[in-house]
Amino acid sequence: MTDSDVQTGSRAIMVDEVFPHAPGTIWATLVRPELMARWLKMTPTGFEPMVGNLFTFQTSPAGAWDGTIRCEVIEVVPHQRLAWRWRGGDAANQGYGSLLDTLVTVTLEPVDGGTRLSLVHSGFELPRNETAYRNMSGGWTGVVARIGALSGEQD
């Protein structure tokens, strides 16, 4: 195996946390657009928790990319699972703003004393998405912590 073998391929970010809240409470935090804007620190435009729903987020533009993240809800199992496609970037960009076509999946599982929230953001193609993978790896940890904190406000 060479260094290039190790540095290429698809990668996923995984964050797993247990919160002292019921699955329904965390679910409400996940699917209410005004709360989504707070935990993700980007306001969703057009989000509804319905399979096939198209929505967007806006972030900083880069090069040929206008900064729009285009999403599509692909799975909704109330109180258990929410998944959406996360697409952005442009093929002409290198680094920040490179073409990105990924999947975000949040799973809720009741456990003693609360709910396990597992978030997986998959489909990062390395080396093309190295910058996004590196930046979002730390970012999702903070996002999951904010989901827990906002869920605590809903209790």
N, C-alpha and C positions, 0 to 999 in steps of 0.2 A: 504494500500500500504506500502510495506517495503522498506528499503534502497536498497536492491538488485533489487527490481522491478524498481526503479528509475535509477539504474546504469547499467541495461542491455538493450539490444535492439539496433536498428539501428538508427544512427544519421547522420545528414547532416550539412555541413558548407555552409553558405550562405553569399555572399558579393554582395552588390548592390551599384552602383555608377553611377553618370551622368557625362559625359565628353562633352566638347564643340567641338566635332568632328563628322563628318558625319559617319553613319554606315559603309560605304565602306572603310573609312580610318581606323577605328578600326578593321574591318574584315581583311584588309591587314596585320595589326599588328599581329592578331591572327594566320594567316595561313602561314606566311612566316617563314620557319624554322630558318633563321638567327635571326629574331626578337623574335621568340618563345624562342630561347636559351637565349636571353637577359632578357625577362620578367619572365621566369621561373627559370633562373639561372641554367639551365641544358640543354645541347644540345640534341635535338631530333635526333635519328638515324633512317632514313627511313620514316620520316613524310611526308605525302601528304594528303591534305584535300579531301579524297575520301572514301566513305563508304566501310568498309572492310579492309582498309589499316592498316597493322600491323607496329608498330614502338616501339622504346624503349627510355628510359632515363637511365642514370647511376648515382647512388648516392652511399653513403658509405655503404659497406657490413656490415652485422651483423650476427654472428653465422652461421647458415646453409644457410643464404640468401646471394647471390652474389652481391646484391645492384642493380640489374636490375629491372626497372619498365617496365612491358610489357603492351602495350596499343593497342587498336583497335578502329579506328574511326567508330562510329555507326550511326552518323547523321551529314549531311552537308546540310544546307540551306543557300546559300551565302548571306552575309550581315545580317543574322538573327539568325542562330543557328549552333553551333558546339558542338558535344558531343563525348566523347571517354571513353572507359573502362580504368581503372588504376589498374593494378594488380601487386603485389609484395609480398615480404616477404616469410616466410617459416613457416609451421605448427609447427615445433619444437621450434621456437623462442617465447620468452616472451618479452613484451615491444617493443622496437625499433626492426623492422624487423619481427614482427609477420605477419602472413598470412593476406593479404589485397586484397579485390576484390570490387572495388568501381567504381563510374561513375562520370565524370566531365562533366558538361553541362554549356555552355556559351551562353546566349541569348542577342541579341541586339535589342533595340526598339527605334525608332526615338521619340524624345520628343522635346518640344520647346527649342531651343538653343543648341541642341546636340543629344546625344545618351545615353540611359540607358543601362549599361552593368550589367547583373545579372549572377553571377557565383554560381553554386551549385555543391558541391562535396558530393555525397551521398553514403550511403552503409557502413558506419563505424559500425562494430559490436562491441558493448561494452559488457563486459570489454576487450575483446581480442585486439581491436584496439584503446584503450584509449590513448596510447602514440602517435600514428599517428594522431588521432583526435585532441589532445591537440596541438601538434606541428604545424599541418597544419592549424588549426583555425586561428592562428596569421599570418602564412605564406601567406595564400591566400589574406589577406588584402593588404599586400605589393605587391604581384603579380599583383593584379588588379590596384593598383596605378601605377606600372611600365607600364602596358598596356596603361593607359591613357597618361603617359609621352611620351612613344615611339610613340603613335599615334600623339601626338603634333609635333614630329619631322617629321612626314610624310605629314603634311598639306602643 
